[in-house]
Amino acid sequence: MYNAGFYFERPGKSYDCGSGNMASHLFCGRVNLNILREAARKDLREFLDKCSGSKAIVWDEYLTAPFGLIAQYSLLKEHEVEKMFTIKGGRIPSASVKNIVFFVRPRLELMDIIAENVASEDKLQPREFHILFVPRRSLLCEQRLKEKGVLSSFTNIDEYILDLIPYDGDLLSMESESSFRECYLENDQTSLYHAAKGLMTLQALYGTIPQIFGKGECARHVANMMLRMKREFAGSHTQILPVFDTLLLLDRNVDLLTPLATQLTYEGLIDEIFGITNGYVKLPPEKFAQTKQGEGGKDLPTEPKKKQLNSAEELYAEIRDKNFNAVGAALSKKAKIISAAFEERHNAKTVGEIKRFVSQLPHMQAARGSLANHTSIAELIKDITTSEDFFDSLTVEQEFMTGVDTDKVSTYIEDCIAQKDPLIKILRLVCMQSVCNSGLKQKVMDYYKKEILQTYGYKHILTLKNLEKVGLLKPQSTVRNNYPTIRKTLKLWMEDANEQNPNDISYVYSGYAPLSVRLTQVLARPGWRSIEEVLKMLPGPHFEERQLVPTGLHKKRQPGENKTTLVFFLGGVTYAEIAALRFLSHMEDSGTEYIIATTKLINGTSWIKSLMDNPEENLP
């Protein structure tokens, strides 16, 4: 979060949800996303002021990190928030405050805990209770509170519409952890409604988006809901000169392959190996221990090092989207520049020169600290990427992507199962083989299923069913394998991908160009009409809609000025895809800059986990 961080107290324990700087990184892109953040902060302040007097917030723990991207602790303190706790059963820890405010998702199991909290309150110390539902108020939840006999105890029941959260200068996420599962497994379109509402909020702040393109069933639903909302609220929005030229809605199931592949950018590998959550990563502490002289390395920290990752950090912005093989040279170059800057002190002779050097010192020291951190992170990643296991796994992935041996049982996958490698690794590879072959031969699929269930347990039969239902794992039909045609037409595999000085998006996977980003690239130039046949081979409809822009608000583009396209991934996006879109934005002849929005930031592991039944219990 920001500045002081968020602290959540339990008896004898407090939690720090992070610290860092303010939202300067939201100003730096083509679109000022801080406007969206400020609108969210304004709504939060208004709600807090409804509950007059001192307050304690009781948090649904999942919401703490997303809220940290909107408001630092100092904002809450300004509005009389004195204590914060995470929600748990029993009595709320004693706090001499007038108001207890619950910030929760609309989940029935949370209502049971809230009812328990309210019922066990000390009647001698009456307090006012309030609930803020995020992102929507729920009648079902209110009914549950009524059944538990506590609904009348609440002074305020409200909703806080947190649909799209600004992550970085070009990145927005709904952080809806199960949107893909809900849409494709449970036929629940709630997250699509929230996506449409989020897009309406964006248009209220940044103007009507004149052109809408989409591919996939979910994309069609979101576009329909958005257009209907636009008609219903016609005339109610502020008239603003449009910031975005185009909206592209893309279903995740149009490109099932990309998230399964191992990301090979610096940021992508950090996410693959350590996991990035709400802009933070937790790293092994021993690499970052600062040993004081004379201590002989005693008392190494045991808590993971928590580091914020965004473009506010100059060095991270420079290296995050590079292929990992190009990161070492970039860090080495940076080290020489910083070293030369420190050497300048010897040349400072006059008072003015010394003063100038001293004024630059804080920035130089911060740069040196940043370099030390990223050098340590790169070393941790290199330990993994230089291992034989990583190389073997990557080789098999690339063979599948290029169509080698996709129609028979992979000896590598067999060996991994025999060695009881992590189940998620096995599932990612088997699903990748299935996607690259437009399904597996029945005997191959039966063999994999039998081996997985015998080795990892029959409890995983539901997971395999789920993977089949969403199309990640499927038997080959009589229809021919379309993947080779799609790969060839869209140039999804580039043999000579340049990792050091890339000239194509395929550098993010060292040869594989993400299908989703290739579709985005072709849409900009020469247009989707040039690939009609391939679009028909991919799941779901493709469409184009136009929205009327009020008279006098048509954008007059300056000569050489790029278009701005918002690409919205429904069902999740990977950091490698984000890197590829940033690469397109920076290409001199692209003519388009991209802002990325998504229901969730994902990698292959988190994505497969979201489709498992009780993944934490089931993983060996």
N, C-alpha and C positions, 0 to 999 in steps of 0.2 A: 504494500500500500504506500502511503506517502508520509513524509516527515516522521512524526512520532510512531507511526504504525498503528495497527489496531491491537489492543490487548484484551484477551478474553479470560475472565477469572473464574476459577473453580476453587473450592476451599483448598488453600495451600498450594495453588498452582496458577500460573498465568501464561498466556500464549501470545507471542508476538507474530503477527501476520505480515511482517516485512516493513522495510523502510526504504526510502529512496527520495528522488527529487519530485518536483511538481510536473505539470503536464506540458513542458516545453516541447516534447517530441510530437505532440498532437498538432502543433502549429506548422511543422516543417514541410508538410506535403502540399500537393496541388490544392487539396481541399482542406480547409481549416476544421478538423474534426473536434476541436475544443468547443465549438459552438454546441455540438451534441452533448458533450460532457457538462457544459454549463447549464443546459436546459434540464438535464437529469439532476444536477445539484440543486437547482432552484426548486424542483418538485419535492426533493428530499427535505429542504429547509422548511417549505410550507407545511409539510406533514408534521415535522417535529414541533413547529410552533403551534399546531393545533393542541398538542399535549402540554399545556402551560405548566411551568414548574420544573423541578429537578427530575431527571429521568435515568433509568437503567434500561439498556437494550439487551434483550435475550435473543441471541442469533441462532438461526438455522445455520449450522457450520458451513454448509455448501455455499451460502451466500456471502460469506465474509470476504473471500478473495475477489469476486466480481465487484462488490461494493467498494473495495479498496481501490479499484481503478476509477471510481467516480469521486469519492470523497475521502480526504485524509482525516485523521482523528481530530485535528484542530477544528474542523468545521462542525463536528458533532459536539465538541466541548463548548463552542460558541453558542450552541442551542441547548445548553444545560444538560448534556449527557454526562453523567458523573461515573457511571459504572457500565461494564459490558460483560456478559456471560454467554457461554454456549448453552444451547438448550439441552436439558437432560431431566430425567424423572425426579420425583420427590419435590422438596422445597427449594425455592429460589434462594441462593445465598443472601444473607441479610445485607440490606443496603438501605440507608436512611434517605430514600427518595420518594417523591410524591407519585411518580408514574413508572409503571413497568410496561415496556413496549416490546412486543414480539415481532421480529422480522423473519417471516417464514415463507417457504414455498407452499402451495396449496396441496399438502399431503395429509391423508387421513391419519397416518401413524403419528404425525407431529401434533395433530389436534388432541390425541389421547394424552400426550405428554403435557401439552399446555393445560388441559383440563385438570391433570394431576397437580401441576404447579399452582393453579388458581385455588383448587380445593384445599391444598395444604397451607395456604397463606395464613399468617397470624391475624386473627380477627381484631386483636387489640391495636394493630397498626394498619388501619385501612389505607389502601392505595388504589389508584386508578389503573385499570388495565386497558391496553390498546393492542390491536393486531394490524400489521401491515403485510398484506399478501403480495408476493413477488412471483411472476409478473402480473397475475390476475387474481381477483377476488373469486372465491369459490362457494357456491350455495351448498354443495355437498359438505364442505368443511364446516360451514356455519351450522348445518343441520346436525353434524356430529357433536359440536360444542353444545347445541341445544339438548341433545339426548343425554349428554353428560351433566346437564344442569348448570352450566357455567356461562352460557351465552349472554345472559343479562348482566354479567359482571363487567362487560366490556363497554367502555365509554365511546371509543372510536374503532370502527372496523373499516379499513380502507385498502386500496391497492396501489402498488408502485410499479408503473409500467417500465420495466428495465428490459427492453427488447434487444437493442443493439448497443453493445458496449465498445467505446473506442479503446483499442489496444495500442495502436501506434499511428503514425501519421498517415498511413494508407491501409489500415486494417481495423475491421469491426467484427465482433463476434457476439452471438446470442448466448454462448456458453450453455446451450441446451444439451446436457450430457447424453441424452438418449434419443435424440431426434431421428437418427437413421433407423434405430430399432423401432421406434414408434410408427414411423411412416411405412416401413417395408415389411415389418414383422407383425405389428399389432393393428395396422390399419387405423392408426390414431393420427388425425391431422392437426392436432393442437399446435404443434411447433410451426406448421405452415401458416396458421392463422396469425401467430406471433410474428412470423417473418413478414407477412403482409402488413401488419400493424406497424412494424419497425420501419418498413419502406414508406408508409404514409407519414410517419414522424420525420423521416429524412426529407421527404418532399415538402413538408411544412417548413423545414428549416433551410433547405437548399434549393427549393423550386421544383417545379414539375419536370420529370424526366421524359423528354419527347419520344424517344424510341425504346421499345422493349423487345428483346429477343429472348427465346427460351428453348430449352431442349429437355424433355422428360415430363412424366405425368405430374410430379410434384411442382415443377416449374409452371405447368399449365394452371394448376390449382391456385398457386400463389398469385399469378398474373390475374386470374379471374377474380379472386377476392379483392385484390388491390384496385382493379378497375371498378368493381362494384362499390367499394368504399369511397372511391374518388367521386362517383356519381352521387352517392348519398350525402357526401359532405361538400358538394359543389358550392363554391363561393364562400366557404367558411375559412379557408386558409389564406394567410397573408400572401399577397402577390409579390413573388421574388423572382429575380432573373435566374434562370436555371444554371446550376453549377455543373450538373452531369448532362452529357449528351445522350448517353445510352445506358440501359440496364440490361445485363445478360444474366438470366436465371439458368443455372445448370444443376440437374439432378446428380447426386453422387453415383447413382446406379448406371448412369450413362458411361461412367469410367470407373469400373470396379478394380481395374488393374493397378492404377497409380498408388493408392494407399497401401497396397500389399507389398510393393517394392521397397527396399531399404533406401531411405533418403541419404544422399551423399553430400549435401551442403553442410557447412559448419553448424548452422542452427538446426537443420534437420537431424543431424547425428546427435546433437545435445538432447533433442527430444526423443530420439530412438533409444538412447542409452540411459538417460537419467530422467526424462519426462519433464516437460515444461508445463506448469499449471498457472494459469492467469498471469503470465508474464514473469514467473519466478521459476528458478530451478534449484533443487537441493543437491549439493555435491558432497563427495566424501571429504570429511574435515581434515584428514591428515595432510592432504596436498596443500592446504592453505594455512597451516599452522605457522605462526611467526614466533620462532624460538629466540628468546632474549639471550644475550651473551652470558655465559657462565651458568646457564640453566641446564645445559647438556641435553636438551630435547625432552625434558620431563613434561608431564601433564599435557599431553596432546589433547586437543579438543575432541569431544565425543559427539557433540551435536553436529548435524550436517551443516555445511555452509550454505546459506540461502542467498541467492544472487538474483537481482532484478535484471531482466534482459529486454531492452528496447533501444530505439535509435537515439535516445537522449545521450547514450554513451557513444562518443565519437568513434572509437576503435571498433566497437561491436557493430555499429551501422556500416562500417567499412568492410568487415569480414563475414558478417552473418550469412550472406547469400552466396559466398564463394564455394566452389567445390572444395572439399576438405584438403585435397592434394595441393591446392593453391594457398592454403592458409599459412603454412610454415614460412614461405617466402614473404608473405605480407607482414607477418609478425617480425621477421628478421629486419625487414626494411624499416618498420616502425621503430624498432629498438635502436637502429643507427641514427634515425632522426632525433629521437629523444636524447640519446647520448650526446649528439652534436649540440643540441640546445643547452644541455647542462654545462658543456665545455665552454660555452660563450661567456660564462662568468669570469674566466681567466682573461678575456679580452676587454672586459668592462673596466675602463680607467677613470672616466669622469663621473661625477656625482649623478648626472642625468642618465648615463648608461647603467650605472649600478641600480638606480631607482627603477629603470625600465625592466632590468633583469628580475629584480625583487617582485615587481608587480606581476610578472609572468610566472613566477615560481609556483603558486597554487595550481594553476592549470597544468604545468609541467609535472608536478608531483602526482596529480590525479591521473595524468596520462601514463606515468610510470607504474602506478598501482593497477590501472586497467590492463596494461601490457602484461604485468606479472600474473594477474588473474587469468587472462586468456591464454597465456603460455601454459599455465598449469592445467587448464581445461583441455587444451589441445593435446597435451601429453597424456591425459587420462583417456581421451578418445583414441589417440594413436595406439595405445596399449591394446585396444579392442580391434582397431581396423588392420593392424599388422598381424593379427593372429591367424593361424591356419584355418580355424573354424569360420571366421568372418569371410575370408577369401573363398573358401569352398562354397559357402552358402550363397555368396554374391555371384559366383560363377554359374551355379545352377539357376539362379534367378534370371541371369542374362541369357542363358541357353533357352529357358522357357520363353522369354520375351522375343527372342529371334526365331522361335519355332523349332528348336532342336529337341527331339525326343519328348514331345509333349503328349504323345498318344500311348505311352507305355509307362509301367511302374518305374519311378526314379530310384536307382540304387542308393543315391545320397539320402533321399527321404527315408528309405528302408533302414539305412544305417543309423540315422538320427533317432528313429523310433526305437531301434534295438538298444541304443545307448541311453534311452529315456531322456532325450533332450527336452527342453521346455515345450509343453503342448502348444502354446501360442505359435512358436516357431514352426512347428509341424503344420498347423492349420494354415498359417500364412502361405507356406510353400505349396501345399496341396490345392488351396483355393487359387493361387496364382497359376498353377498348371491347368486347372479347370478353366479359368477365364481365358488363358492364352490358347486353349484348344476348343473354345466354344462348347465346353463340357467334356467329361471324361468317358471313355468307353466303360460300359457297365461293369465288366470284370475288373478293370483297374479301380473303379470307384468302390466296388464291394471289397476288394483287397485292402485298400487304404482304411476303410471303415472298420473292417475286422481287426486289423493291426492296431489301430488307435484305441478301439474299445477294449481289446485284450490287454494292452499295455498300460493305458491310463485309467481304465475303469468304465463300466457300463453306464455310469452316471452321466457320461458325456454324450449319450445318444441324443439328448434334447438339443445340445449345442450343434451337433451335426445336422439335425433336422432344421434348426434355425438357419444355418449356413445355406442349406438347400433352398429354403423358402425365400431367402433374399437374392438368390441367384449366384452366390459365390461358389457354391459347390453343386454341380448338376450333372446328370447323365447326358451323354451326347445324343442329340436327336438325329433324325434322318436328314435334317437340313445340313447343308455343307458348312464347314468351318469358315466363318467370315473374318476371323481375326487377321489372317495373312493379307487379305484385301485391304482391311482398315489400316493395318500397319504400313503397307506399301503406299497407299494413296495419301495418307496423312504424314508420311515420313516419320513414323514413331521410333524408328531405330536409325541412328546415325553412327556409322562405323568409326568415323574420324572425329569424334567429339573432342573439342579442345577444352581441357579442364583449366588451364592456366589463363588463357585469354579467349574466353568463349565467344563464338559467333552465332550460337544457336541455343535454344532453351534445353537441348538434350544434355548439356553439361551437368544439370542438377542430379541426374542419375547416371552419369558417365556413359552416355550412349542412348538412353531411352528418353524420348520427349513425351512429357505427360499428355495424354490424349485430351484431357479437359482444357489444358492451356493451348494445345494445337488448335482446338475448335475455336477458342477465343481469338487466336492469332489470325486464323482464316476468315473469321467473321469481320475483323477490321479490314482485311485486305486479302484476297479479292472479293470476299463475301461468300455466304453459305450456298448460294446457287451453284457455285463451282464444285461443291461436294455433295449434291443432293442424294446420289446413290449411297454414299457412305452414311449419311445422316439417317437414311431409311433402315440401315443395318443395325443402328444403335437403338436401345430401348426408348420408347415413348415418342410423343409427337414433337416436332419442331415448329416454331411459330414466330410471328412478328406482329406487334401491336404498336399503334401510335397514340400518344396522348396530346390533346390540344393544349398548346401553350397560350395563355392570355395575350391578347393583342398588345404590342409594345414591349413584350418581354422576350422576344426572340433574341437569341444570343448572336451578337455580331463578332465573329471570330477574326482576330488580327492575322495578317499574313504570317505564316509559319507557326501559328499557335496550335498546339495539339488538342485533340478531342479528349474528353474525360469519360471513361467507361467504368461503371460499377459492376463488378462480376460477383454474383451472389451464389455461393455453393450451398445447396440444400442437402444436408446430410454429412457435412464436414469437409475440411480442406487440410492439406498437409503443408508443412513449412517449405518443402521443396517446390510445391506448386506456387506458393506465394513468391518464392525466390525467382521462379521462371517468369511470373507476371511482372515482377519488378525489373527483371532483365529486359522484357519487352518495352516497358515504360521508358527505359534509359537508352534504348536503341535509337540512333540518330534518325533513321528513316521510318520509324514505326508510325508516327503521326498520332499516336494514342497514349494516354497515361491511364493507368489502372488503379482503382481503389478496390480493395477486396473485402467482401462481407461473407459471413458464414454462420451456420447454426452452431458449429463447434470446431475448434482446432483439434485435429486428430493425427495419430500415426497408426501404422498397421496393428500394433499391439493394443492400443486403447480401443480401436475400432472393433477388432475381433472380440475383445473382452466385453464390449457393450452388447454383443450378440450371444454371449454365454449365459446360461442360467446359473446364478450364484457363482460368478467366476472366482471370487476369493476363496470360497469353500472348496471349489472343484480343482483348482490348479495344484499340481503335485509340488 
